[in-house]
Amino acid sequence: MDGNPAVKTPRIPPSVNGTQVNFCKNPLCPNFGQPASMEVQPRGPGAASRNKDVYSLTGDSDGRAALICGFCGEFPPLKSNLAICEELDRLSNYLTPKIATSCPVETCLNHSVPIPAPRSYYSYGKTKSGSQRYRCRECKTTFSVGEATLRQKRPEVNETVFKLLVNKMPFNRIMEVAGISAGTLYGKIDFIHQQCLAFAGDQERRLPDITIPRLYLSVDRQDHVVNWKLAEDKRNIVLNAVGCADNSTSYVFGIHVNYDPDADADQVEQEALENGDNSLRPAFRRHARVWLARDYQDSLGRSSKESKTTGQLRDKIKGAYDCAISRDDVEVSEIPTVETSLPSKGMQVHSEYTLYAHFKFLEKLFTNVGKIRFFLDQESGIRAACLSAFCEDVRIKRCDAFYVRVSKELTVNRKRQLKADSDKALAEFRASNSEYESLTERDLRHIVIVQRLNDLVNIGKWKDRWLFYPFPDMSEPEKAICWLTDLQDHSYDADHLAWLYSKATLHGIDRFFMQARRRLSLLERPISSSNTDGRKWFGYSAYNPVMVGKLLDIFRVFYNYIETGKDKSTPAMRLGLLKEPVSYADILGQIKQ
């Protein structure tokens, strides 16, 4: 029953816009992708003949509820489909075309060509109110544009600010170099952010129509700590950003932070009070998506086992499973502490809803991709969100998902030793058979992985089968891989499987995260000291949580479209979105006469 007997709710949260995630997430189960019924189920003898489904419902005194699958015993927690759709709308809003300004003459060829387009328009001074004026090159009509995004003080320094932002220049130094005030700087960051989203939207709206044979995608999350503002309240705001990158092209398809700057906490709290949200199970609430103050306070008393971060890689993997199973909700990894707080402006989103929306977002982008391979950090919430969004693709073998667990805390000397030991073992393996002498190192590695497929290790409650990868490198010196979507139908032979295991890596998204840390001063890792009780503070870190998402959006556009690699190409070029790099000015929409 729900907390308030007077409030009648369906058995599971209702579908919204075709989204229903309340089903078993075990790919081997007949219930995989089959939602539970919303109706109260018949009981007693003959219930099965009266259309009783194969789920039961369980809950605890705090109102958290989960399904129990009658086939396999899995217990997926109930989630709000409304909250997922709301979060998806927030994440994908930039993909919706904005009404663009173009030549007002309906018979002109440029009437459907929006600004900026240097070949179609040129600047023609400004109006008395400061609005930019343009002249159409086709029909010579002059017109003005008064949007706030185009009314910029000192627009000539926009490009300088953009470059300094993505090259780790602290804000105070940017103001000094550009000769601008703090207010002007923050205004320019807003403008750059708007232009970056508009540019990315124009490009990525085309993704569903582009044929891509296959994608090898890495997915992980990164925490970002926001400094406290008041000395009497030294609590951090901890946000996390989930990102997805193509390992082959390095293109980052999304970087999404669990923070909604447009949500009004006072209004939401009032509506939650009026709607009786606090008396309902979380998944049935009108505002299930965001953290309410009462829920945050109640969560402070909860605890779970900490995942092991030291010891052997196998122990770390088992520790992650033990941690997940000890939680009230197996898919929720964020647990508030006395050292953290909610934002004073905007609202923090429950991280699992950002995860679900992130994968729904990807599912919409990848409608024309032939094969999709996900390599996921070992986290139950990421797994559930991925298998939920791509359940049908998993069934038809269009999509596969793998856990990838990497030891990241090893010293450089230890990494070098592991690499040397691996090279030595491979040389000995080559020498063990004369037929191996003429093989390339790649072919030799393939043979070793095929052999290792016979020695997979069962770990954790779910007996997931892990392969310990025998070929370390400096970025991933210890690595284990688990095939999450093994349907046990033997549709892949050993050679195909070995190839997929050899492609398993988190390198694509880890590189983006590393670059973001190195090139965005506000997102550099904070420090903790012995006299702050675990609280963290860093002189360059953000004081306003909205800056985390804005800077990551800006950096993603720089990373995908401007920065070139050794091959002189950008990730967007490798993916096939563009044929050449773009400039800062292209993104900022600066039109030159």
C-alpha positions as CSV (number, residue, x, y, z in Angstrom):
1,M,0.0,0.0,0.0
2,D,1.0,3.6,-0.5
3,G,1.7,5.9,2.5
4,N,-1.7,7.6,2.2
5,P,-4.5,5.0,2.0
6,A,-6.9,7.7,0.6
7,V,-4.7,8.2,-2.5
8,K,-5.3,5.5,-5.1
9,T,-2.4,4.7,-7.3
10,P,-2.0,2.1,-10.0
11,R,0.1,-1.0,-9.3
12,I,3.1,0.4,-11.2
13,P,3.7,3.9,-12.4
14,P,1.8,4.5,-15.7
15,S,3.5,4.7,-19.1
16,V,4.2,8.2,-20.4
17,N,4.8,8.9,-24.1
18,G,5.4,5.2,-24.7
19,T,8.0,5.0,-21.9
20,Q,7.6,2.1,-19.4
21,V,10.7,0.9,-17.6
22,N,9.1,-1.2,-14.9
23,F,10.0,-4.7,-16.0
24,C,12.7,-7.3,-15.4
25,K,16.2,-6.2,-16.5
26,N,17.6,-9.8,-16.8
27,P,18.1,-10.5,-20.6
28,L,17.8,-14.2,-20.0
29,C,14.4,-13.9,-18.4
30,P,11.1,-14.3,-20.3
31,N,10.0,-11.1,-18.5
32,F,12.9,-9.1,-19.9
33,G,11.3,-6.0,-21.4
34,Q,7.8,-7.1,-20.4
35,P,6.2,-4.5,-18.0
36,A,4.2,-5.6,-15.0
37,S,0.5,-5.0,-15.2
38,M,-0.9,-1.7,-13.8
39,E,-4.0,-3.5,-12.5
40,V,-4.4,-5.1,-9.1
41,Q,-3.7,-8.8,-9.7
42,P,-6.2,-11.6,-9.0
43,R,-5.4,-13.9,-6.0
44,G,-6.3,-17.4,-4.9
45,P,-6.8,-20.6,-6.9
46,G,-6.9,-20.2,-10.6
47,A,-5.3,-16.7,-10.5
48,A,-3.0,-17.6,-13.3
49,S,-5.9,-18.4,-15.6
50,R,-7.3,-15.0,-14.9
51,N,-4.5,-13.1,-16.6
52,K,-2.3,-12.8,-13.5
53,D,1.2,-11.6,-14.5
54,V,4.4,-13.1,-13.3
55,Y,5.4,-10.2,-11.0
56,S,4.7,-9.5,-7.4
57,L,5.2,-6.2,-5.6
58,T,7.2,-5.5,-2.5
59,G,8.0,-2.4,-0.4
60,D,9.3,-1.3,2.9
61,S,8.3,1.1,5.7
62,D,9.9,4.1,3.9
63,G,7.7,3.6,0.9
64,R,10.4,2.3,-1.5
65,A,8.9,-0.4,-3.8
66,A,10.2,-3.0,-6.2
67,L,8.9,-5.7,-8.5
68,I,9.8,-9.3,-7.9
69,C,10.1,-11.3,-11.1
70,G,8.3,-14.7,-10.7
71,F,10.5,-16.2,-13.4
72,C,14.1,-15.3,-12.3
73,G,13.7,-13.7,-8.9
74,E,15.1,-10.3,-9.9
75,F,13.8,-7.3,-8.0
76,P,13.9,-4.1,-10.2
77,P,12.9,-1.1,-8.2
78,L,9.9,0.9,-9.4
79,K,10.7,4.1,-11.3
80,S,8.6,7.0,-12.5
81,N,8.2,7.1,-16.2
82,L,7.0,10.7,-15.9
83,A,10.3,11.6,-14.3
84,I,12.3,9.9,-17.0
85,C,10.4,11.7,-19.7
86,E,10.8,15.1,-17.9
87,E,14.5,14.5,-17.6
88,L,14.7,13.4,-21.3
89,D,13.0,16.6,-22.3
90,R,15.5,18.6,-20.4
91,L,18.5,16.8,-21.8
92,S,17.3,16.9,-25.4
93,N,15.8,20.4,-25.5
94,Y,18.8,21.7,-27.4
95,L,17.9,19.4,-30.3
96,T,14.6,21.2,-30.9
97,P,15.1,23.7,-33.7
98,K,14.7,27.3,-32.5
99,I,12.8,29.9,-34.6
100,A,15.6,31.5,-36.6
101,T,15.7,35.0,-38.0
102,S,16.0,35.2,-41.7
103,C,15.3,37.5,-44.6
104,P,11.7,38.8,-44.0
105,V,10.9,38.9,-47.8
106,E,8.9,35.7,-48.4
107,T,9.8,35.6,-52.1
108,C,13.5,35.9,-51.4
109,L,15.7,32.8,-51.8
110,N,17.2,33.6,-48.4
111,H,13.8,33.6,-46.6
112,S,14.5,30.1,-45.4
113,V,18.2,30.7,-44.7
114,P,18.7,31.6,-41.0
115,I,21.3,33.9,-39.5
116,P,24.3,33.4,-39.3
117,A,25.1,32.6,-42.9
118,P,28.0,34.7,-44.2
119,R,27.3,33.9,-47.8
120,S,23.7,35.0,-47.5
121,Y,24.0,38.1,-45.2
122,Y,26.4,40.7,-44.0
123,S,26.5,43.0,-41.0
124,Y,25.0,46.4,-41.6
125,G,25.6,48.4,-38.4
126,K,23.2,48.6,-35.4
127,T,20.0,50.2,-34.5
128,K,19.7,53.0,-31.9
129,S,18.6,50.4,-29.3
130,G,21.8,48.4,-30.0
131,S,20.2,45.5,-32.0
132,Q,22.4,44.1,-34.8
133,R,21.3,45.0,-38.3
134,Y,21.8,42.8,-41.4
135,R,21.5,43.2,-45.2
136,C,20.4,40.3,-47.4
137,R,22.9,39.6,-50.1
138,E,20.1,38.3,-52.4
139,C,17.4,41.0,-52.3
140,K,19.3,43.8,-50.4
141,T,16.6,44.0,-47.7
142,T,17.9,45.4,-44.4
143,F,16.5,44.1,-41.1
144,S,17.5,44.0,-37.5
145,V,17.8,41.2,-34.9
146,G,17.1,42.0,-31.3
147,E,17.5,38.7,-29.5
148,A,19.5,38.9,-26.3
149,T,22.0,36.4,-27.5
150,L,23.1,38.7,-30.2
151,R,23.2,41.9,-28.0
152,Q,26.7,41.5,-26.6
153,K,28.9,44.0,-24.9
154,R,32.3,43.9,-26.4
155,P,31.6,41.0,-28.8
156,E,35.2,41.2,-30.1
157,V,36.4,39.4,-26.9
158,N,33.9,36.5,-27.2
159,E,36.4,34.3,-29.0
160,T,39.2,35.2,-26.5
161,V,37.0,34.2,-23.6
162,F,36.0,30.9,-25.3
163,K,39.6,30.0,-25.9
164,L,40.7,30.8,-22.4
165,L,37.8,28.9,-20.9
166,V,38.8,25.6,-22.6
167,N,42.5,26.2,-21.8
168,K,42.3,26.1,-18.0
169,M,42.5,29.9,-17.4
170,P,40.9,30.7,-14.0
171,F,38.1,33.2,-14.2
172,N,40.1,36.0,-12.5
173,R,42.8,35.7,-15.1
174,I,40.3,35.6,-17.9
175,M,38.9,38.9,-16.7
176,E,42.4,40.3,-16.5
177,V,43.5,39.2,-19.9
178,A,40.2,40.1,-21.7
179,G,39.8,43.4,-19.7
180,I,36.3,42.6,-18.6
181,S,34.3,42.6,-15.4
182,A,32.9,39.6,-13.6
183,G,29.4,40.4,-14.7
184,T,30.5,40.7,-18.3
185,L,32.4,37.4,-18.1
186,Y,29.4,35.5,-16.8
187,G,27.2,37.1,-19.5
188,K,29.7,35.9,-22.1
189,I,29.8,32.4,-20.7
190,D,26.0,32.3,-21.0
191,F,26.3,33.5,-24.6
192,I,29.0,31.0,-25.5
193,H,26.9,28.2,-23.9
194,Q,23.8,29.2,-25.9
195,Q,25.8,29.3,-29.1
196,C,27.5,25.9,-28.4
197,L,24.1,24.3,-27.8
198,A,22.7,25.8,-30.9
199,F,25.6,24.6,-33.0
200,A,25.5,21.1,-31.5
201,G,21.8,20.9,-32.0
202,D,22.1,21.8,-35.7
203,Q,24.7,19.0,-36.2
204,E,23.2,16.3,-34.0
205,R,19.7,16.6,-35.3
206,R,21.1,14.9,-38.4
207,L,22.4,11.9,-36.5
208,P,19.3,9.8,-36.7
209,D,19.4,10.1,-40.5
210,I,23.1,9.2,-40.9
211,T,23.9,5.6,-41.6
212,I,26.6,4.4,-39.1
213,P,27.5,0.7,-39.4
214,R,28.5,0.2,-35.8
215,L,29.5,2.1,-32.6
216,Y,31.7,1.0,-29.8
217,L,30.6,3.2,-26.9
218,S,32.1,3.7,-23.4
219,V,29.9,5.1,-20.6
220,D,31.0,6.3,-17.2
221,R,30.2,8.9,-14.6
222,Q,32.4,11.6,-13.0
223,D,31.7,13.5,-9.8
224,H,32.0,17.3,-9.6
225,V,32.2,19.1,-6.3
226,V,30.8,22.6,-5.8
227,N,32.4,24.8,-3.1
228,W,30.4,26.1,-0.2
229,K,29.6,29.8,-0.2
230,L,29.1,30.4,3.5
231,A,31.8,29.8,6.2
232,E,29.1,28.8,8.7
233,D,27.8,26.1,6.3
234,K,30.8,24.2,4.9
235,R,28.9,21.6,3.0
236,N,29.7,20.7,-0.6
237,I,27.2,20.1,-3.4
238,V,28.2,16.9,-5.2
239,L,26.9,16.5,-8.8
240,N,27.7,13.8,-11.2
241,A,27.9,13.8,-15.0
242,V,27.2,10.8,-17.1
243,G,29.0,10.7,-20.5
244,C,29.0,8.5,-23.6
245,A,31.8,8.5,-26.1
246,D,32.5,6.5,-29.2
247,N,35.8,4.7,-28.7
248,S,36.7,4.7,-32.4
249,T,36.1,8.4,-33.3
250,S,36.3,9.9,-29.8
251,Y,32.9,11.7,-30.4
252,V,31.1,12.4,-27.2
253,F,27.4,12.0,-27.7
254,G,26.3,13.4,-24.4
255,I,27.5,14.7,-21.1
256,H,24.6,15.1,-18.7
257,V,24.7,16.5,-15.2
258,N,22.0,15.6,-12.6
259,Y,21.1,19.2,-11.9
260,D,18.2,21.3,-13.3
261,P,19.0,25.0,-13.1
262,D,15.5,25.9,-14.2
263,A,13.6,24.1,-11.5
264,D,12.1,26.3,-8.8
265,A,12.7,24.5,-5.5
266,D,10.1,26.7,-3.6
267,Q,7.4,26.0,-6.2
268,V,8.2,22.3,-6.4
269,E,8.2,21.9,-2.6
270,Q,4.9,23.7,-2.4
271,E,3.3,21.6,-5.2
272,A,4.7,18.4,-3.5
273,L,3.0,19.4,-0.3
274,E,-0.3,20.2,-2.0
275,N,-0.2,16.9,-4.0
276,G,0.7,14.8,-1.0
277,D,3.9,13.6,-2.7
278,N,5.5,13.0,0.7
279,S,2.9,10.4,1.5
280,L,3.3,8.5,-1.8
281,R,6.0,6.0,-2.8
282,P,8.7,7.9,-4.6
283,A,8.0,6.4,-8.0
284,F,4.4,7.6,-7.9
285,R,5.1,11.2,-7.0
286,R,4.5,14.1,-9.3
287,H,8.0,15.3,-8.6
288,A,9.8,12.0,-8.4
289,R,12.6,13.4,-10.6
290,V,14.2,15.9,-8.1
291,W,15.5,15.7,-4.6
292,L,13.0,17.2,-2.1
293,A,14.4,18.6,1.1
294,R,12.6,16.1,3.3
295,D,13.9,13.1,1.3
296,Y,17.4,14.4,1.4
297,Q,17.3,14.8,5.2
298,D,15.7,11.3,5.6
299,S,18.4,9.8,3.4
300,L,21.2,11.0,5.7
301,G,20.4,8.1,8.1
302,R,20.7,5.4,5.4
303,S,23.9,3.6,4.7
304,S,25.3,0.9,2.5
305,K,28.5,-1.1,2.3
306,E,31.3,0.8,0.6
307,S,32.7,-0.7,-2.5
308,K,36.2,-2.0,-2.0
309,T,38.8,0.3,-3.7
310,T,41.9,-1.6,-2.7
311,G,43.1,-5.1,-3.1
312,Q,42.9,-7.4,-6.1
313,L,40.7,-6.5,-9.0
314,R,38.4,-9.5,-8.3
315,D,37.8,-8.2,-4.8
316,K,36.9,-4.7,-6.1
317,I,34.4,-6.3,-8.5
318,K,32.8,-8.3,-5.7
319,G,32.8,-5.3,-3.5
320,A,30.8,-3.3,-6.0
321,Y,28.2,-6.1,-6.2
322,D,28.0,-6.3,-2.4
323,C,27.6,-2.5,-2.2
324,A,24.7,-2.6,-4.7
325,I,22.9,-5.4,-3.0
326,S,23.1,-3.6,0.3
327,R,21.3,-0.5,-0.9
328,D,17.6,0.2,-0.4
329,D,17.4,0.7,-4.1
330,V,19.9,-1.4,-6.1
331,E,20.1,1.2,-8.9
332,V,20.8,4.2,-6.6
333,S,24.5,5.0,-5.9
334,E,24.2,8.5,-4.5
335,I,23.8,8.7,-0.7
336,P,23.7,12.1,1.0
337,T,26.0,12.7,3.9
338,V,26.4,15.4,6.6
339,E,29.2,16.9,4.4
340,T,26.9,17.5,1.4
341,S,23.9,19.7,0.7
342,L,21.3,20.4,-1.9
343,P,21.8,23.5,-4.2
344,S,20.3,26.7,-3.0
345,K,19.2,27.5,-6.6
346,G,17.8,25.1,-9.1
347,M,17.3,21.5,-8.0
348,Q,19.4,18.4,-7.9
349,V,18.0,15.5,-10.0
350,H,18.0,11.9,-8.6
351,S,21.0,10.5,-10.5
352,E,19.1,7.3,-11.6
353,Y,16.6,9.5,-13.6
354,T,19.5,11.3,-15.3
355,L,20.9,7.8,-16.2
356,Y,17.6,6.5,-17.6
357,A,17.1,9.7,-19.6
358,H,20.7,9.6,-20.8
359,F,20.2,6.2,-22.4
360,K,16.8,7.1,-23.8
361,F,18.5,10.1,-25.3
362,L,21.1,7.9,-27.0
363,E,18.4,5.5,-28.2
364,K,16.8,8.3,-30.1
365,L,20.1,9.4,-31.7
366,F,21.1,5.9,-32.7
367,T,18.0,4.9,-34.7
368,N,20.1,4.4,-37.9
369,V,23.1,2.7,-36.4
370,G,23.7,-0.9,-37.5
371,K,25.3,-2.4,-34.4
372,I,25.7,-0.9,-30.9
373,R,28.2,-2.1,-28.4
374,F,28.2,-0.5,-24.9
375,F,31.1,-0.8,-22.6
376,L,29.8,0.3,-19.2
377,D,31.5,1.1,-15.9
378,Q,30.5,-1.5,-13.3
379,E,27.5,0.2,-11.8
380,S,24.0,-1.3,-11.4
381,G,22.2,2.0,-12.2
382,I,24.1,2.3,-15.5
383,R,23.3,-1.3,-16.4
384,A,19.6,-1.0,-15.6
385,A,19.2,2.3,-17.6
386,C,21.1,0.8,-20.6
387,L,19.1,-2.4,-20.7
388,S,15.9,-0.6,-20.2
389,A,16.4,1.8,-23.2
390,F,17.8,-0.8,-25.5
391,C,15.9,-3.9,-24.4
392,E,14.4,-4.6,-27.8
393,D,17.8,-4.1,-29.5
394,V,19.3,-6.6,-27.1
395,R,16.7,-9.2,-28.0
396,I,17.4,-8.9,-31.7
397,K,21.2,-8.8,-31.2
398,R,21.5,-5.2,-32.5
399,C,22.9,-4.1,-29.2
400,D,25.3,-5.7,-26.7
401,A,26.4,-4.4,-23.3
402,F,29.5,-5.2,-21.3
403,Y,30.7,-4.3,-17.9
404,V,34.3,-3.0,-17.9
405,R,36.2,-2.7,-14.5
406,V,39.6,-1.1,-14.5
407,S,42.1,-0.5,-11.7
408,K,42.9,3.2,-12.0
409,E,44.8,3.9,-8.8
410,L,48.0,1.9,-9.6
411,T,51.4,3.7,-9.5
412,V,53.2,4.3,-12.8
413,N,55.9,1.8,-11.7
414,R,53.2,-0.9,-11.1
415,K,51.6,-0.2,-14.5
416,R,55.0,-0.6,-16.2
417,Q,55.7,-3.8,-14.4
418,L,52.3,-5.3,-15.4
419,K,52.9,-4.3,-19.0
420,A,56.4,-5.8,-19.0
421,D,55.0,-9.1,-17.4
422,S,52.3,-9.2,-20.1
423,D,54.8,-8.7,-22.9
424,K,57.0,-11.4,-21.5
425,A,54.1,-13.9,-21.2
426,L,53.0,-13.2,-24.8
427,A,56.6,-13.8,-26.1
428,E,56.6,-17.1,-24.2
429,F,53.3,-18.0,-25.7
430,R,54.6,-17.3,-29.2
431,A,57.6,-19.5,-28.6
432,S,55.4,-22.4,-27.3
433,N,54.2,-23.2,-30.8
434,S,56.1,-22.9,-34.1
435,E,52.9,-22.0,-35.9
436,Y,52.7,-18.8,-33.9
437,E,56.0,-17.4,-35.1
438,S,54.6,-15.8,-38.2
439,L,51.5,-14.4,-36.6
440,T,51.0,-10.7,-35.9
441,E,50.8,-9.6,-32.3
442,R,47.1,-8.8,-32.8
443,D,46.4,-12.4,-34.1
444,L,48.4,-13.8,-31.2
445,R,46.4,-11.8,-28.7
446,H,43.2,-13.0,-30.3
447,I,44.2,-16.7,-29.8
448,V,44.9,-16.0,-26.1
449,I,41.5,-14.3,-25.6
450,V,39.7,-17.2,-27.3
451,Q,41.4,-19.6,-24.8
452,R,40.5,-17.4,-21.9
453,L,36.8,-17.6,-22.8
454,N,36.9,-21.1,-21.3
455,D,38.0,-19.7,-17.9
456,L,35.4,-17.0,-17.2
457,V,35.0,-16.3,-13.4
458,N,31.6,-16.1,-11.7
459,I,31.5,-13.1,-9.3
460,G,28.8,-11.6,-7.2
461,K,25.2,-12.5,-6.3
462,W,24.2,-12.6,-10.0
463,K,27.1,-15.0,-10.9
464,D,28.1,-12.7,-13.7
465,R,30.9,-14.2,-15.7
466,W,34.1,-12.1,-16.0
467,L,37.1,-12.3,-18.2
468,F,40.3,-10.9,-16.8
469,Y,42.0,-9.2,-19.7
470,P,45.6,-10.4,-20.2
471,F,47.0,-7.5,-22.1
472,P,47.4,-4.4,-19.9
473,D,48.4,-0.9,-21.1
474,M,49.3,2.2,-19.2
475,S,45.8,3.6,-19.3
476,E,44.1,0.3,-18.3
477,P,46.8,-1.7,-16.5
478,E,44.3,-4.1,-14.9
479,K,40.9,-4.8,-16.6
480,A,38.1,-7.3,-16.3
481,I,35.1,-7.6,-18.7
482,C,31.6,-9.1,-18.3
483,W,29.2,-9.7,-21.1
484,L,25.9,-8.6,-19.7
485,T,23.7,-9.4,-22.7
486,D,24.7,-13.0,-23.2
487,L,21.4,-14.7,-24.3
488,Q,23.1,-18.1,-24.3
489,D,21.8,-18.7,-27.8
490,H,25.3,-19.3,-29.2
491,S,24.7,-16.8,-32.0
492,Y,28.3,-15.5,-31.6
493,D,31.2,-17.9,-32.2
494,A,34.4,-17.8,-30.1
495,D,36.2,-15.7,-32.7
496,H,33.4,-13.0,-32.7
497,L,33.2,-13.0,-28.9
498,A,37.0,-12.7,-28.6
499,W,36.9,-9.7,-30.9
500,L,34.2,-8.0,-28.8
501,Y,36.1,-8.6,-25.6
502,S,39.2,-7.1,-27.2
503,K,37.3,-4.0,-28.1
504,A,36.0,-3.5,-24.5
505,T,37.5,-0.3,-23.0
506,L,36.4,2.8,-21.2
507,H,39.2,4.8,-22.9
508,G,36.8,7.0,-25.0
509,I,34.9,8.6,-22.1
510,D,37.8,8.4,-19.7
511,R,39.9,10.5,-22.1
512,F,37.1,13.1,-22.3
513,F,36.8,13.3,-18.5
514,M,40.6,13.6,-18.1
515,Q,40.7,16.4,-20.7
516,A,37.8,18.2,-18.9
517,R,39.7,18.0,-15.6
518,R,42.9,19.3,-17.2
519,R,41.4,22.1,-19.4
520,L,38.6,23.5,-17.3
521,S,39.9,25.2,-14.2
522,L,36.5,25.0,-12.4
523,L,36.3,21.3,-12.8
524,E,39.8,20.4,-11.5
525,R,39.8,17.9,-8.7
526,P,39.2,19.6,-5.3
527,I,41.3,18.8,-2.2
528,S,40.3,17.7,1.3
529,S,42.1,18.5,4.5
530,S,42.2,16.9,7.9
531,N,40.4,19.8,9.6
532,T,37.3,19.8,7.3
533,D,35.8,16.4,8.3
534,G,36.0,15.1,4.7
535,R,34.6,18.3,3.2
536,K,36.4,19.4,0.0
537,W,37.3,22.9,-1.2
538,F,39.4,24.1,-4.1
539,G,40.2,27.7,-5.0
540,Y,39.2,27.4,-8.6
541,S,36.1,25.2,-8.2
542,A,32.6,26.5,-9.0
543,Y,30.5,28.1,-6.4
544,N,27.4,28.0,-8.6
545,P,26.3,24.5,-9.6
546,V,24.9,25.7,-12.9
547,M,28.5,26.3,-14.1
548,V,29.3,22.6,-14.1
549,G,26.8,21.8,-16.8
550,K,27.5,24.9,-18.8
551,L,31.2,24.3,-18.9
552,L,30.9,20.7,-19.8
553,D,28.5,21.6,-22.6
554,I,31.0,24.1,-23.9
555,F,33.9,21.8,-23.6
556,R,32.0,19.0,-25.4
557,V,31.5,21.2,-28.4
558,F,35.1,22.3,-28.4
559,Y,36.2,18.6,-28.0
560,N,33.9,17.3,-30.8
561,Y,34.2,20.0,-33.4
562,I,37.3,22.2,-32.9
563,E,40.1,20.2,-31.4
564,T,42.0,18.1,-33.9
565,G,44.1,15.0,-33.2
566,K,47.3,13.7,-34.7
567,D,45.3,12.8,-37.8
568,K,44.3,16.5,-38.2
569,S,40.7,15.5,-37.8
570,T,38.1,16.2,-35.1
571,P,35.8,13.5,-33.7
572,A,32.9,15.0,-35.7
573,M,34.9,14.5,-38.9
574,R,35.8,10.9,-38.0
575,L,32.1,10.2,-37.3
576,G,31.1,11.7,-40.6
577,L,29.2,14.8,-39.4
578,L,31.5,17.3,-40.9
579,K,34.3,17.4,-43.5
580,E,36.6,19.9,-41.8
581,P,37.2,21.4,-38.3
582,V,35.2,24.5,-37.3
583,S,36.5,27.6,-35.7
584,Y,35.5,29.3,-32.5
585,A,34.0,32.1,-34.7
586,D,31.9,29.5,-36.5
587,I,30.3,28.4,-33.3
588,L,29.9,31.9,-31.9
589,G,28.1,32.9,-35.1
590,Q,30.3,35.9,-35.7
591,I,29.5,37.3,-39.2
592,K,32.2,39.3,-40.8
593,Q,31.7,41.8,-43.6
